[in-house]
Each structure stands twice: as structure tokens, then as C-alpha cells.
Amino acid sequence: MPPSLTAAKKKHEARLLQLPGVVSVGIGSDERGREAIVIGIADSNPKIRARLPANLEGYPVILRIVGPIKVH
Amino acid sequence: MANEFITIRETLKRNRKDLMQRANVVATGIGYKFRAGQKTPNLAIICSVSRKLADSRLSSRDLVPATVDGTPTDVVQSGIIRALQAPTDRLRPAPGGASIGHRDITAGTLGCLVEKGGQKYILSNNHVLANSNQAQIGDPILQPGPYDGGKFPDDHIADLEDFVPINITGIPSECPVATTTVNFLNGVAKLLGSNVQLRAIDVQQLENLVDAAIARPLNPEDVTDQILQIGTIQGSISGELGMAVKKSGRTTQLTTGEIEQVDVSANVQYGEGQIAMFTDQLMAGAMSQGGDSGSAVLDEANRLVGLLFAGSDTTTVINRIENVFSELGVGL
């Protein structure tokens, strides 16, 4: 049985969050309303994009430019 | 119609002073008369009163006449009209949404009141009330926060009671020296025929659930369970994807948004080179700026969803309220 979306995210998030430029990993939805893994990145640097997968364990991955997250 | 309006305006101008002197009248204006709860097409002089009383309870001198120089009047209850309270002012009682802070910080937001052992406490962030782990229990909390002119002892509203320590580390694996060293060592390992590969993993990234703290008001009368521009909290609810939310904060005041991501893990900057990793967060669109930290986040029915603490230009990061409650041992 394939892992759930949550399990797939949990399996990969520690590694993803260690990559330079990755600021967040969460569960959101794509433009068609399907649940997806959303990776927040610091800027639109193509080097960051090139390192990130298009899907994880078969689940779609969406990249979102979030910018650095700071305490408010 | 236009002529009628001009006539009524002149009538009001002549009689305004007399009407405003009557008991409980707080405003006069021109509007459509209401009869039995229905708007009529007839213009009238509207007298707003702080409290609507039966004619029999008012002296004839204070009664608003049924007509003024032939123009009908209407009396509506508006309550007392106050200037809108600025969240950066000194407010007593202090509501949710107001500026607050530990004496060594700039300013954040008073979230709401919570309860523990029958005592009411002010809820906000660790980095607002406990200066990001640097404070001592019992330190004075000022309302407004120091940046907004709060001074000790005049604006001392509460004492720090408890906070959840935040595990703050350096920037993960971005250190170029560490990466170079690891690459070099891996080169050596290869030369030596070793299968062992080293990776640039820095000190174990400790996970955080909340940036939260509570402070005990010096006097229960100095705080209120009202939240500016929102009202009172109606229980709590677990945040879900797509949920419409709002907050009232010191800087951007009332803003609304939607929960766009759940189960979020995020690296959050606590100043230059200082990062803390948070898990199980809610993420909404942009609805916060510096100084809004500590705001209570509610759904459309005023149910408490979370505690706002961080954000970027496009996002807002929110602790789940159930995690805040369990980590601090508090409730509503």
C-alpha cells in the first residue's frame, strides 16, 4: 500500500528543510483542489527549483515562493 | 426632494444646539424615518441617544419633540459614541489586539485571555512576553509595549508567568565551510575505499510546536476578554484547510485570510543567523506584519483557531491553539 500524503510528506520533510532556500513544507491544494505537498522556497532562484522533486511517493509537489519567514 | 433636503438641513442647523442639550442625545443628523422597524421614504431629523427611554421617564425639557419646525424627528439608540481605540494606546482594561511586550522587546500583540487554575492570564508569544527565552519568570510586561511608549512602572500590566522554551539553532547546512569540509572528507573516504559517506547535517534540529507564553495581570480589572474589532471568543476549533480566519493585531489591526496549508514544518528566523524549526503549523496568506505577533486567530464564528507568531511577505504562520493549550496547560 502506498504511504498516505501525510506519511510521504513526513518521510521527506527533514531532508527538504535542510536544503538551502527551502523554508517550509506543508499540505495544501493545487489549482484543481487536489491535496498536494507544498514546498515553500525563499526566492525564485532556479538552482533551488532544480533540486526539488516534481512529486514525492506519487503525490504532486507544488513550489511556492514564500520568502524568508521571520518572527513578527 | 433636493429642496426638501436643503430645507431640513437649515432646520437642523437652527435646532441642533437645542436638540444636543437634551438628555442622552449624542448625535443629530438627517436620514429616513423608520416606522415599526421599516424604512419610510420620508426624511427626518435623526437624534441618536445613548439610551432610549419611555417618554414618561423624561422631563418635557429633555423629550425630543415629534417635529421640529415642521420636520419629523426620529430617535435611535446608538449607545455612547467613543473614538476608535488605537491598539498602540495605553488601554485599561486592555483588550486582545492591543500592543504589549516584555520590557526588553519592541512590541507585540496581546492575544486573548486564557485560564489556568481559576486564574486569568494574558496569552501571547514567547518572543513577545519572554524575549525569546531571555526573560526571567516574574519579569514585568508593559502595555503598550516599549516601542509604543510603554514604560515601567506606569504601564506595568502583568508579570511573566510561564513560557514554552523555543529551540533556536543556527542556519541548517548552509554553512559553506561545513559543506566544503564534508566534500573533502568524502573525497578522502573514497580514496581510502570507504563506503561511509558523510553528510553536512548540523546539530539535531529540535522541533518546536508553539511560540507561546502567559503573563499574570497585576489586577484582573486591567484586562478584558474583548478583542478589538472582533468581540468575544466563542470557544475554540481545530484549524482546517480552506478555513476563513481573521485576527486583530497591534500593527495591521483587523485582517482576514484563509488557511492555505496545514501540517506545515517551517524554518523561522529569530534574528540574524538564528533559526527555529516548527512543525504542525497552520499557514495562511499574508495577514500580518511585525508587531502583530501574539494575535489570536479566529474563524468566522469567533472560535479560537491559533496563535499568530511569524510570517513572510506572502504568508502567515500560526500555532495550532490545541498545541498552545496543551504545552502551557491552559484553556479558555
Interface residues (C-beta under 8 A of the other chain):
Chain A: T6 K9 E13 A14 L17 Q18 L19 P20 V22 V23 S24 V25 G26 I27 G28 S29 E35 V38 G40 R64 I65 V66 G67 P68 I69 K70 V71 H72
Chain B: G108 N125 H127 S132 P172 S173 E174 I201 Q205 D211 L241 G242 E260 Q261 V262 D263 V264 S265 A266 N267 V268 Q269 Y270 M277 Q281 M283 S288 Q289 G290 G291 D292 S293 L308 F309 A310 G311 S312 D313 T314 T315 V317
